[in-house]
Amino acid sequence: MKFLSSLVIALILLVPSLAAQEHYSEGPVWRVTLIRVKPAHMDQYLSNLRQGFKPFVEELKRQGLIIDYKVFFKETKANPQDWDVCTALEFKNHAALDGLGAKEEAIRDKILGGKQAAQQGQEKREELREIISEELLQEVSLK
């Protein structure tokens, strides 16, 4: 009897997720950062991205830790506090995030010259920008 009631509960919990899955297929996962660049610092910030961010994410991609990355400029602003630049990292799935921190640290040390150098780069970026939001998004394809 206990087994039957456990089975019924499991099915009840599973049905909503199965119903949702009939409408879409799961795709990759995106880690998105929305950034507001401080006034008159866009050129410096883009230079910083080119020198630090790009080699770092290129190495993540080369090692298969990400599928791809993108950088977007926002062309329309709702208000002066809106974001200017978006960086997006594409991961195969949620499992690709498991243990990622340690792997990113090793790559950071290799590309940026160690923890202290990375910290100095981070401080420099903070002078140029403000992070508005960091999001984890699940890409889906409607069926």
LUMSE-802720 format. One line per 3 residues: number of its first residue (from 1); their letters; for each residue z negated, x negated, y of N, C-alpha, C. Coordinates in steps of 0.02 Angstrom, whole numbers. Layout:
! residues N
NUM	A	Z:X:Y:Z:X:Y:Z:X:Y  ...
//
This chain:
! residues 143
1	MKF	0:-41:-59:0:0:0:0:-44:63  -41:-98:61:-43:-143:118:25:-174:130  59:-193:76:125:-223:83:174:-174:115
4	LSS	172:-112:93:218:-61:119:206:-49:194  142:-45:214:128:-34:285:148:-96:326  139:-156:299:161:-217:334:237:-218:342
7	LVI	271:-196:291:344:-193:293:368:-143:345  336:-86:348:355:-35:397:343:-61:468  287:-94:480:272:-122:546:324:-175:565
10	ALI	341:-218:518:391:-271:530:458:-240:548  478:-188:513:541:-154:528:541:-121:596  485:-91:614:479:-59:680:486:-111:735
13	LLV	456:-169:725:461:-222:775:531:-253:777  566:-253:722:631:-284:718:687:-240:744  680:-175:738:734:-129:758:755:-136:831
16	PSL	709:-140:881:733:-148:950:774:-210:961  755:-266:930:795:-327:939:862:-321:904  866:-287:849:930:-277:815:974:-231:855
19	AAQ	946:-181:887:984:-135:928:1014:-172:988  975:-216:1018:999:-255:1075:1056:-301:1052  1049:-331:994:1099:-378:969:1167:-345:956
22	EHY	1167:-279:947:1232:-247:936:1274:-246:999  1244:-258:1057:1279:-256:1121:1303:-324:1145  1275:-378:1118:1294:-444:1142:1282:-497:1088
25	SEG	1314:-554:1099:1303:-613:1057:1271:-666:1102  1222:-702:1076:1189:-754:1114:1234:-815:1120  1235:-843:1179:1272:-904:1192:1223:-960:1209
28	PVW	1247:-1009:1247:1204:-1066:1265:1148:-1046:1314  1102:-1091:1322:1046:-1083:1368:1058:-1129:1428  1043:-1104:1487:1054:-1143:1549:987:-1154:1584
31	RVT	974:-1215:1605:917:-1231:1648:946:-1240:1718  928:-1195:1763:958:-1192:1830:905:-1207:1882  923:-1249:1930:879:-1265:1986:915:-1248:2051
34	LIR	883:-1206:2092:910:-1186:2157:875:-1228:2210  914:-1260:2253:889:-1310:2299:911:-1294:2370  864:-1300:2417:882:-1295:2488:878:-1366:2516
37	VKP	933:-1391:2541:936:-1457:2570:912:-1452:2642  869:-1498:2662:843:-1496:2730:899:-1509:2780  895:-1478:2840:948:-1485:2890:967:-1558:2903
40	AHM	1032:-1569:2908:1062:-1634:2924:1052:-1687:2869  1036:-1665:2807:1025:-1712:2752:1072:-1701:2693  1123:-1659:2701:1167:-1644:2644:1202:-1706:2618
43	DQY	1229:-1747:2663:1264:-1807:2641:1218:-1854:2602  1158:-1865:2627:1110:-1908:2593:1092:-1878:2525  1083:-1811:2523:1063:-1779:2460:1119:-1786:2408
46	LSN	1180:-1774:2429:1236:-1780:2382:1244:-1852:2357  1232:-1900:2401:1234:-1970:2381:1179:-1984:2329  1121:-1955:2340:1065:-1962:2293:1083:-1931:2226
49	LRQ	1113:-1873:2226:1134:-1841:2164:1185:-1885:2126  1232:-1912:2163:1284:-1954:2132:1254:-2017:2101  1203:-2046:2134:1175:-2109:2110:1121:-2099:2056
52	GFK	1085:-2044:2057:1031:-2035:2009:1042:-1980:1959  1057:-1920:1983:1065:-1862:1939:1125:-1869:1894  1183:-1888:1923:1244:-1891:1883:1239:-1940:1824
55	PFV	1218:-2003:1834:1213:-2048:1776:1163:-2022:1723  1109:-1991:1747:1059:-1964:1702:1088:-1909:1658  1120:-1859:1689:1147:-1803:1649:1208:-1824:1608
58	EEL	1245:-1873:1633:1301:-1899:1592:1275:-1930:1528  1218:-1965:1533:1188:-1994:1472:1160:-1939:1427  1129:-1888:1455:1106:-1831:1415:1165:-1801:1376
61	KRQ	1221:-1794:1410:1281:-1766:1378:1308:-1813:1325  1312:-1877:1341:1338:-1927:1293:1297:-1927:1229  1230:-1918:1236:1187:-1917:1177:1184:-1849:1143
64	GLI	1219:-1800:1168:1221:-1734:1137:1160:-1691:1152  1120:-1710:1201:1061:-1670:1217:1077:-1610:1261  1133:-1614:1297:1159:-1556:1333:1232:-1549:1316
67	IDY	1258:-1489:1325:1329:-1477:1314:1367:-1498:1376  1342:-1478:1434:1376:-1492:1497:1327:-1483:1554  1351:-1498:1614:1311:-1486:1675:1359:-1466:1730
70	KVF	1332:-1433:1780:1371:-1411:1837:1329:-1418:1900  1363:-1427:1956:1332:-1425:2022:1372:-1374:2062  1336:-1328:2094:1367:-1276:2134:1343:-1280:2206
73	FKE	1388:-1262:2252:1370:-1252:2322:1370:-1177:2335  1320:-1153:2371:1319:-1082:2390:1357:-1074:2455  1408:-1033:2454:1450:-1025:2513:1429:-967:2557
76	TKA	1387:-923:2532:1361:-868:2572:1286:-873:2574  1257:-861:2632:1184:-865:2639:1157:-798:2663  1107:-773:2629:1074:-711:2649:1028:-723:2709
79	NPQ	999:-783:2712:954:-800:2767:946:-876:2769  916:-903:2822:909:-976:2828:866:-1008:2774  827:-968:2739:784:-994:2686:818:-995:2618
82	DWD	880:-974:2615:917:-970:2553:934:-1040:2526  955:-1045:2464:972:-1109:2434:1043:-1131:2453  1055:-1197:2447:1119:-1228:2463:1156:-1255:2401
85	VCT	1117:-1285:2357:1145:-1321:2299:1110:-1296:2237  1149:-1289:2184:1122:-1269:2119:1143:-1321:2068  1096:-1345:2028:1113:-1388:1971:1099:-1347:1908
88	ALE	1143:-1354:1859:1137:-1315:1797:1151:-1360:1738  1105:-1360:1690:1114:-1397:1628:1124:-1347:1571  1176:-1357:1531:1192:-1312:1476:1168:-1342:1410
91	FKN	1126:-1304:1374:1101:-1324:1309:1130:-1278:1256  1139:-1305:1196:1169:-1265:1142:1130:-1201:1129  1063:-1206:1128:1019:-1149:1114:948:-1168:1134
94	HAA	902:-1123:1122:831:-1137:1139:803:-1195:1099  825:-1203:1038:800:-1257:995:816:-1325:1025  870:-1330:1063:889:-1393:1094:838:-1418:1145
97	LDG	794:-1373:1166:741:-1391:1214:680:-1422:1180  674:-1414:1115:617:-1441:1078:616:-1517:1082  560:-1544:1106:552:-1617:1110:595:-1650:1163
100	LGA	625:-1610:1207:671:-1636:1256:636:-1682:1307  575:-1666:1325:539:-1704:1377:536:-1779:1361  517:-1795:1300:511:-1866:1280:579:-1900:1280
103	KEE	630:-1864:1258:698:-1892:1257:723:-1904:1328  708:-1856:1373:729:-1864:1443:693:-1923:1475  629:-1932:1459:591:-1989:1486:622:-2055:1465
106	AIR	642:-2061:1402:673:-2124:1378:739:-2137:1415  778:-2084:1425:841:-2091:1461:828:-2108:1534  779:-2074:1563:760:-2087:1633:742:-2161:1641
109	DKI	702:-2187:1596:681:-2257:1601:741:-2304:1595  788:-2287:1551:847:-2328:1541:893:-2326:1602  906:-2266:1627:955:-2257:1681:925:-2274:1750
112	LGG	864:-2253:1762:834:-2259:1828:787:-2319:1836  775:-2355:1782:735:-2416:1787:661:-2407:1777  640:-2355:1742:570:-2346:1726:537:-2291:1766
115	KQA	475:-2277:1747:438:-2221:1776:426:-2230:1851  408:-2290:1872:393:-2302:1942:455:-2293:1985  511:-2320:1963:574:-2313:2000:595:-2239:2003
118	AQQ	585:-2204:1949:602:-2132:1947:557:-2094:1996  494:-2112:1999:447:-2080:2045:468:-2091:2118  489:-2152:2133:512:-2167:2201:575:-2127:2218
121	GQE	620:-2120:2170:680:-2079:2180:662:-2006:2191  613:-1982:2154:589:-1912:2162:561:-1902:2232  521:-1950:2255:492:-1945:2322:546:-1944:2375
124	KRE	598:-1984:2366:654:-1985:2413:690:-1918:2414  700:-1889:2354:733:-1823:2351:691:-1770:2386  625:-1775:2379:581:-1725:2412:586:-1728:2487
127	ELR	604:-1785:2515:615:-1791:2587:679:-1755:2608  725:-1745:2561:790:-1718:2576:798:-1644:2558  756:-1619:2514:767:-1552:2488:702:-1517:2471
130	EII	710:-1452:2457:654:-1411:2432:681:-1370:2374  644:-1370:2319:665:-1329:2262:643:-1257:2274  691:-1212:2273:678:-1141:2285:657:-1107:2220
133	SEE	691:-1125:2165:678:-1091:2102:704:-1134:2044  670:-1131:1988:694:-1160:1925:692:-1105:1873  747:-1096:1840:755:-1040:1793:782:-1064:1727
136	LLQ	766:-1028:1674:796:-1037:1609:834:-973:1594  900:-979:1584:942:-920:1575:975:-922:1506  980:-864:1475:1015:-856:1411:1084:-827:1426
139	EVS	1137:-864:1410:1204:-838:1418:1219:-791:1360  1249:-734:1375:1268:-687:1323:1340:-666:1332  1371:-645:1277:1439:-617:1279:1433:-545:1256
142	LK	1456:-499:1298:1455:-429:1278:1505:-417:1222  1485:-376:1176:1529:-360:1118:1575:-303:1136
//
